[in-house]
Amino acid sequence: MPVPARQLLYTSARIETRNLDGSSGTGTSFVFKDAASPPGQQLFLVSNKHVVSDAESGLIYFTEQGPDGLPMLGKTFFLRNDGFAQQWHGHPDESVDIAVMPLSWQLELIGKDGKKAFLHPVSLDDVASPDVFENLDVSAPILFVGFPNGMFDEKHYLPIVRRGYVATSPDLDFNGDPVFLIDASVFPGSSGSPVFTVGDSQIGGTPALKLLGVISAVYTQSTDGCISWRPAPTNQVPIPTIEQMIDLGVVYKVRCIRETITHFWRQIA
């Protein structure tokens, strides 16, 4: 697969949830390979707490890998998890909207049935370093991969890639939270989408496609003019007040992923 950005189509995985109140939702997750974890246990799914916190059951969809090692476009399988919310481990800070789920054992179990997922995990080498954050300029282009409004290529079962721009200084924690903002259209279903640098977007140059963080929320303006952020919803159920999204997305910085995985291992030790 010669086009680097196209590989990201096999990084994100669609989540469908059935919630405790009977409602359903969709969201985005992506596969992260943590080299600091024990061998054979290094694959994790990354998403948001709010995507999975009320889920009684969940389905996660993957493209199947063929005998030739290539993706079988349009041929998918899903992992079904009952007690879905309990399968995820949240960031130790309750206010940080990041959650991870161990994935290696589930894929190994599926492999015993002769199925294998075609994956392009994000590795630690793909993670933006502090230097990238320091030198990444405001208005630099970014891309994110997910399922806005639950949409995807239904024939090939692939996600949608969208573009935007860095809207606040990425090396600073916006309002004291471990986030920065992007100028981009963030819709229901985009929660959990990975956000990457694009091309030569750093002062002095930077390698393309470095993971910056995870989309969590979107700023909205209500009819009374109040502007606030709220989690990017996982469904499109009407809400009592009329709100307009103002194309500012909230991205939790990539360091929160490692913090969550580290806490996961400490909890089960």
Secondary structure, DSSP 8 states (H G I E B T S, - for coil): ---HHHHGGGTEEEEEEEETTS-EEEEEEEEEE-TTS-TT--EEEEE-HHHHTTEEEEEEEEEEE-TTSSEEEEEEEEEEEESGGGG-EE-SSTTS--EEEE-HHHHHHHHTTT--B----EEGGGB--HHHHHHB-TT-EEEEEE-GGG--BTTTTB-EEEEEEE-S-TTS-GGGSSEEEEES---TT-TT-EEEE-SS-BTT---S--EEEEEEEEEEEETT--EEEEE--SS----SS-EEEEEEEEEEETHHHHHHHHHHHHHH-
